[in-house]
Amino acid sequence: MSSNPLPITLRDSQESDMAAIQAIYSYYVTRCCASFEEVPPTVEEMIARRAKTLARGLPYLVAESDGEIVGYTYAGPFRVRSAYRYTIEDSIYVAPGVVRRGVGVTLLGGLVRRCTDLGYRQMIGIIGDSANQGSIGVHRKMGFVQEGVLRGVGLKFGRWIDVVIMHRPLGDADEGLPAKNQLGLPPIP
């Protein structure tokens, strides 16, 4: 983290945040390999994606500094098979002008706490591009360990891209079994 951290407020996202969120995400779609999408989704598509996340009872958070959205994070199902229902995958994006100023750590820390409070037991980070040291570093700071690298599984900007798989336990992790239907959610559709 930089010696000049931003003053950050972490809060639940609102639909009115989605234009700013779409602008941040579009940067990563069009200029980086953090996202494997190649065409930026519209604001309307981002609104629909957020609604789907919230309908699952999952967190979708924003970092705000001086009234501006400077990053966002959300949780999604790791896989759709019901046995994975206690494992969650994180997504995190920081506005390009404020990287290395504490935004990523604040976002991921908030997401970890929220998912732990919801009863999830494991969190997976699937990081696009093994050269993405910023995201890998944020995940490490938040207790994730690298479990593996899938070499050359993506093709974007005329080059093969790796995926780094990171993992951290949440709450009781794999110690004991959860209470029946601890999450209060139906199996992931």
KAJOGI-V5118 format. One record per residue. N is the residue number from 1. RES is the residue in one letter. PHI is phi in whole degrees, 0 to 359 (NA if undefined). Layout:
n: (N,N)
res: (RES,RES)
phi: (PHI,PHI)
This chain:
n: (1,2,3,4,5,6,7,8,9,10,11,12,13,14,15,16,17,18,19,20,21,22,23,24,25,26,27,28,29,30,31,32,33,34,35,36,37,38,39,40,41,42,43,44,45,46,47,48,49,50,51,52,53,54,55,56,57,58,59,60,61,62,63,64,65,66,67,68,69,70,71,72,73,74,75,76,77,78,79,80,81,82,83,84,85,86,87,88,89,90,91,92,93,94,95,96,97,98,99,100,101,102,103,104,105,106,107,108,109,110,111,112,113,114,115,116,117,118,119,120,121,122,123,124,125,126,127,128,129,130,131,132,133,134,135,136,137,138,139,140,141,142,143,144,145,146,147,148,149,150,151,152,153,154,155,156,157,158,159,160,161,162,163,164,165,166,167,168,169,170,171,172,173,174,175,176,177,178,179,180,181,182,183,184,185,186,187,188,189)
res: (M,S,S,N,P,L,P,I,T,L,R,D,S,Q,E,S,D,M,A,A,I,Q,A,I,Y,S,Y,Y,V,T,R,C,C,A,S,F,E,E,V,P,P,T,V,E,E,M,I,A,R,R,A,K,T,L,A,R,G,L,P,Y,L,V,A,E,S,D,G,E,I,V,G,Y,T,Y,A,G,P,F,R,V,R,S,A,Y,R,Y,T,I,E,D,S,I,Y,V,A,P,G,V,V,R,R,G,V,G,V,T,L,L,G,G,L,V,R,R,C,T,D,L,G,Y,R,Q,M,I,G,I,I,G,D,S,A,N,Q,G,S,I,G,V,H,R,K,M,G,F,V,Q,E,G,V,L,R,G,V,G,L,K,F,G,R,W,I,D,V,V,I,M,H,R,P,L,G,D,A,D,E,G,L,P,A,K,N,Q,L,G,L,P,P,I,P)
phi: (NA,292,281,238,293,278,286,236,250,260,208,295,289,232,302,293,277,292,294,293,296,297,295,297,297,302,303,289,288,268,233,225,250,297,251,270,289,244,235,297,290,286,301,298,295,295,298,295,297,298,301,295,298,295,296,278,79,260,283,221,248,234,256,238,222,50,80,247,284,246,172,207,210,206,250,219,299,290,214,272,295,298,295,273,299,263,247,235,246,264,227,213,221,245,305,301,282,231,294,64,233,93,293,299,296,298,298,294,300,295,294,301,299,297,292,297,299,283,103,290,249,218,232,246,248,252,257,288,84,295,276,280,294,299,292,300,296,299,298,300,301,265,91,280,242,282,260,172,228,263,280,59,271,235,231,210,56,73,217,281,237,275,235,260,257,237,210,212,285,238,52,280,49,258,274,74,265,290,299,307,54,307,286,70,240,291,307,299,291)
